[in-house]
Amino acid sequence: MSLSGRVAFVTGASQGIGRACALKLATTGAAVAVAARNQDKLNELASEITAAGGKAAVFALDVTDEEQIKSAIKAAIAQFGKVDILVNNAGITRDQLVMRLKRADWDAVLQTNLTSAYLCIQQVTSSMLKQRWGRIINIASVFGQMGQAGQANYSASKAGLIGLTMAVARELGSRNITCNAVAPGFIETPMTDVLSDEFKQNATKQIPLGRVGSPADVASAVAFLASDEASYITGHVLNVNGGMLMG
């Protein structure tokens, strides 16, 4: 499975799932534009990729800012000539029961997790249309499929990503551009590190494989969907959840 000659743009690449996706795509042969707010972490990631013989470029980016998205993707295309693969991974949580959920926390999660994906897709589409080849991969969540108490904003944003995925797949399929989602379950990341041990233990009991997932588990699925081997898959939600949700 080779992505040699391809160029990927990954949001939220400074840590967790986004970082793992960038590393996996690079080891599979793609040049990777890594984007996030934390430039120091991005620089470390880019150094790791280039030290292993890969190609990487850093783009400091706040995905809640439309102009920053436009300029970053424009700069990535200027540097690499194109963007073939987009991984919309940037995401945050602002957990609270819905009756107490502040409007600002609703807006922040929807803007970061969902609106940014639409804006990034909009900016890469022309590049993909020119070469009649593209892979758009949105990182959703099992909680966008089954809901989660205290995460109305997060669940809504991830469910929205799934709907966005299917709509874009229908719009762009005739141009050989696929759009799929990966829906991780419980994954060990900085986002889940803050959860209590009791919560983690209870969550693990709901997973038939008996363990939490790793960012590398998600990255492998992303790399597959980005490859030619997945050329007849579009509008699909690939569950990477250890069996936490089936069907």
N, C-alpha and C positions, 0 to 999 in steps of 0.2 A: 504494500500500500504506500504509494509515493505521492507526495505533494510537491515534487520538484518543479520549480518554475512558477509556483503559485504565490500569491501575496495575501496574507491574512491581516485583518484589523480586529483586535481584541479589546473590548472595554472591560474595566474593572480588573485589569491585568496585574495589579500590584501584589495581590495575595490570593490565597484560597483557590477556588475553582478557576478563576481567570488566569492566574499564574500558571497553574498546571496545564491549562489549555494552550497557552502560549508556548510553553516548553515542549509539549507533545507535538504541536504543529511544526515547530522548528526542527525537532528531531526527525520528523517525517519529510522534511525538505522544503517547507514553506519559509519565505521571508516573512517576518512578523512585525507589524506595527503594534506596539503595546501602549495602551492608553489608560490613564487613571489620574487621580488627584495627587498621589504621593510620588513625586519625581525621584526621590532618593531610592525608593523600593524599585521603581521602574528601571533606574540606572543599574541597580544590582542584577535585576532580571536580564536586561540586555547584555550585560557583561558575561553572565552565565551562558547565554545563548551563543554569543560570538566566540567565547572561549572554547565551546564545543564544536566550532566550525560553522555555526549557523549565521543567519543575517537577522538583525533586529534594529528597530529605530524606536525612540522614545517620544511620546506625545503627552505632555501634561494636559489633563483635560477634566473639566467638571461637566458631566453629562447632563446636568440640569440647565446648562447654558447653550442655547441653540447656536449662537455665533461661534462658540468654542468648538462645537461639534463640526460645524461647516469648515472652519479653518484647519482643524486637525486632519480631517479626512482629505481635504484639498492638498495639504502639505504631504500627507502619506502618498497620495497618488502622484504628486510632483516628484517625490523621491524614488518611488518604486515603479512608477509608470502605470499602475493600476491597483485595484483591490479586487481579488477574486473571491475571498472568503471573509464574511463578517460574523463575528461571534459577539452577540449582545449579552454580556454577562453582568454588567454593572448592576448592583442591587444593594438596598439597605432595608433594615427593619426599624419600625417605630411601634413596638407592641403595646396594646392597651385594649381592654374590653370596649366594645363598640359604643356603649352608652357613655364612656368617658373619653373616647378618642377625640383628640383635638383636630380641628380642621387643618391646621398647619402640618400635623403629622400624617394625615391622610394625603394631603397635597404633595408632601416631600417624597413619600414612598411611590405614589403614582407617577410623579415626574421623573424620578430616578429609574424606576424599574420598568416602566411601560412607555412613557412619552419619549424617553431617550432612544429606545429601540426603534420607534417609528422614525425619529429624526435621522438616526444613523442609516437606516434602510434607505431613506429618501436620498441621502448623500452618496451612497455607493452604487445605486441602481444604474446610473448612466454608464459608469465604468464597466459594470457587468454586462449591460446590454451591448456595448461596443464589441466585446469579444464573444458574445453569445454563450457565456459560461459564468455561473455564479453559484455560490453556496451561502445561504443565510441561515444561521443557527442561533436560536433564541434560548437562553437558559431560563426555563420556567421552574416549576416546583411541584412536588406531590401535593402541597397545600393549595395550589391553584386548581387541583383536581378534586380534592376532598374537603377543603376548608380546614381551618384551625382556629379554635377559640383564642381570642386575644390577638388575632392577626387578620382582622377584616381587611385592612388596607393592603397588607402583603398578599393575602390570598386573592384579593380582587385584581391586584396588579399582575400576578402570575397567570390567573385565568384569562386576563386580557391579552397577555402575551401569546397564549395558545390560540385565541381567536385571531389575533393579528397574524400569527404564523399561517393559519389556514387561508386567510384572505389574500395574503401576499403570494402564497403558493399558487393560488388560482390566477392571480394577475400576471405572474411572471413565468409560469410554467412553459408557455409556448416559446419562450426565448432561451430555453435550456438553463434556467435559473431555478434552483430548488430552494425551498424554505421549510425548515423543520425546527422542532423544539426538542430539547432534552429536559426531562423533568426529574431532577435528583430527589432522592428521599433524604434521609438523615445523613449528612456528610460532615466529617470532621474538618471544620474550617474556623477561622477567627470569629465568624459570625455565630457559630454554635458553641464556641469555647466558653461563652459567658453564661450558658445555661447551667442550671443546677445539676449535680450528680444524680439526684432523684429523678429529674426529668429525663436525663439521658438513659438511665437504667430502664425506666418505664417505656421509653421509645424503642429501645433495643428489643424489648420483649415482644413488640409488635412486628418485628422484622423476621420473616421465616429463615433467612440466611444467618441470623443470630449475631450480626455485627453491624456497626455503622460503616458507611462507605468512606472512601478517600477521594480527594480531588482528582487523583489519577484515574479512578473508575469513571468519573464524568468526562475527563479529557479524552479518554480512549473512545467513548461514544461520539464525542464531537469530531475527533479526527476521522472516524469512519464516515460520518455524515458529510464531511468536507471532501471526501475522496471520490474518485470515479466509480469505485465499487458501490456507492450509494446513488448512482445516477438515476435510478428509477424509483427513488423514494422522495416524496414531497408531501407537505401538509401533514406530516406524521409527528406524533409525540412519542419519543423514545423514553420509556421509564427506566431510570437507573436508581432503583430504590430497594434492592434486596428482597423484593416481594411484598413490601409494605402495603402497596396498593396493586391489585391485579384486575384485569378485565379491560 
